[in-house]
Amino acid sequence: MIELFDPNDSRAARNKANILGFYDLVINQKKSEEFVAKFISPAYVQHNPLIADGPDALGKFFGQITRERAQARVVVHKIIAVDDYVWAHVNFLNLFNDDPNDAGIAGVDIYRMDADGKAVEHWDTLQLVGDPKNSAPWLAPNAPRANPNGMF
């Protein structure tokens, strides 16, 4: 994992650690309802139209996914923390299927953190990772890769 933050900025270091903790406990350890409030502010504003505002809605969303998908997990590849913002380049695996060969969904999550180190606002961009024969499943199904570069 690539981490970029100023270790002398205690706020940025705490915010980075909190987002990594969120991914681990809420998604990878499948403890969303128990731990979401530890990382998400009651005033949480969600910009992904599939999830309602607030920590309860986020906990229920990931709770349902992790109950239905035993292999659901997230891998953080890059994380950047500056002041009250954290950006994470992640790979969500098996969120919507049980395929052991699932290449997952690449995501860039952007969090705005409050003074207590909780996420108060979130934006994301998501893209299916695809494979060499089907590089852009949503946009251009069955289009082969134009380059050998991976998503991560």
C-alpha positions as a printed Julia matrix, in Angstrom:
152×3 Matrix{Float64}:
   0.0     0.0     0.0
   1.19    3.49   -0.81
   0.56    6.02    1.95
   1.01    9.76    1.49
   0.58   12.06    4.47
   2.67   14.33    6.66
   3.55   12.28    9.76
   3.95   15.58   11.63
   0.3    16.42   10.93
  -1.4    14.51   13.73
  -4.85   15.27   12.32
  -4.0    13.8     8.9
  -2.33   10.75   10.5
  -5.4    10.14   12.7
  -7.81   10.59    9.79
  -5.83    8.13    7.64
  -5.79    5.58   10.46
  -9.53    6.0    11.0
 -10.38    5.39    7.35
  -8.13    2.31    7.29
  -9.86    1.14   10.47
 -13.24    1.74    8.88
 -12.4    -0.42    5.86
 -10.97   -3.18    8.03
 -13.65   -3.42   10.71
 -16.74   -2.47    8.74
 -16.03   -4.35    5.5
 -13.21   -6.86    5.96
 -14.14   -7.99    9.46
 -17.86   -7.61    8.63
 -18.74   -5.67   11.77
 -20.54   -2.76   10.14
 -23.41   -2.25   12.55
 -21.12   -2.52   15.6
 -18.38   -0.17   14.41
 -19.7     2.24   11.81
 -20.46    4.92   14.44
 -16.82    4.79   15.57
 -15.74    6.16   12.18
 -18.8     7.97   10.77
 -20.29   11.2    12.11
 -24.02   11.44   12.91
 -24.07   14.35   10.42
 -22.62   12.14    7.61
 -23.54   13.28    4.1
 -23.33   10.57    1.44
 -22.89   11.6    -2.22
 -23.26    8.06   -3.6
 -26.94    7.92   -4.67
 -27.25    4.24   -3.68
 -26.78    4.92    0.05
 -28.76    7.26    2.31
 -27.15    9.86    4.56
 -26.1     8.99    8.09
 -24.04    6.27    9.76
 -27.0     3.92   10.26
 -27.7     3.78    6.53
 -24.05    3.1     5.76
 -23.91    0.38    8.42
 -27.04   -1.27    7.04
 -25.72   -1.09    3.46
 -22.44   -2.82    4.28
 -24.13   -5.1     6.82
 -26.42   -6.51    4.14
 -23.56   -6.96    1.67
 -21.25   -8.66    4.15
 -24.02  -10.98    5.39
 -24.89  -12.01    1.83
 -21.32  -12.18    0.52
 -18.94  -14.08    2.79
 -15.96  -13.19    0.56
 -16.75   -9.44    0.41
 -13.67   -7.38    1.19
 -11.76   -4.26    0.29
  -8.06   -3.86   -0.48
  -6.57   -0.39   -0.04
  -3.85    0.29   -2.62
  -3.19    3.98   -2.04
  -4.24    6.43    0.65
  -3.6    10.15    0.93
  -4.49   12.31    3.92
  -4.23   16.1     4.0
  -5.87   18.28    6.62
  -9.52   17.18    6.85
  -9.53   15.06    3.68
  -8.65   11.45    2.97
  -8.5     9.92   -0.52
  -8.3     6.15   -0.88
  -7.74    4.12   -4.07
  -9.34    0.78   -3.32
 -10.46   -2.51   -4.82
 -13.85   -3.77   -3.6
 -14.02   -7.53   -4.13
 -17.08   -9.79   -4.1
 -19.49   -7.03   -3.09
 -22.08   -8.16   -5.62
 -21.11  -11.73   -6.5
 -19.53  -14.86   -5.06
 -17.15  -15.49   -7.97
 -13.76  -16.5    -6.51
 -12.12  -14.91   -9.58
 -13.93  -11.58   -9.17
 -11.62   -8.74  -10.26
 -13.82   -6.37   -8.3
 -14.64   -2.73   -8.51
 -11.95   -0.07   -8.43
 -12.91    2.9    -6.35
 -11.62    6.26   -5.33
 -13.23    7.28   -2.06
 -12.95   10.87   -0.85
 -13.78   11.61    2.77
 -14.11   14.93    4.56
 -13.39   14.41    8.23
 -14.64   16.36   11.25
 -12.63   17.66   14.23
 -13.11   14.3    16.0
 -11.66   12.29   13.1
 -14.99   10.93   11.88
 -16.1    11.0     8.25
 -18.69   13.73    7.82
 -18.95   13.62    4.02
 -18.12   11.07    1.31
 -17.81   11.0    -2.49
 -16.75    8.09   -4.67
 -16.09    7.07   -8.22
 -16.42    3.4    -9.11
 -15.35    1.33  -12.12
 -15.43   -2.4   -12.78
 -11.87   -3.68  -13.03
 -12.53   -6.09  -15.89
 -10.0    -8.46  -17.41
  -7.82   -8.57  -20.54
 -10.72   -9.68  -22.79
 -13.39   -7.49  -21.21
 -11.62   -4.34  -20.07
 -14.61   -2.04  -19.55
 -17.67   -4.18  -18.71
 -20.05   -1.25  -18.15
 -18.84    1.03  -20.91
 -17.71   -1.23  -23.72
 -18.33   -4.92  -22.98
 -15.87   -7.35  -24.54
 -13.42   -4.63  -25.52
  -9.87   -5.94  -25.09
  -7.32   -3.91  -23.17
  -5.49   -1.27  -25.14
  -2.49   -1.38  -22.77
  -0.9    -3.8   -20.29
  -1.31   -1.44  -17.3
  -3.39   -2.7   -14.43
  -5.94   -0.71  -12.5
  -3.72   -0.65   -9.43
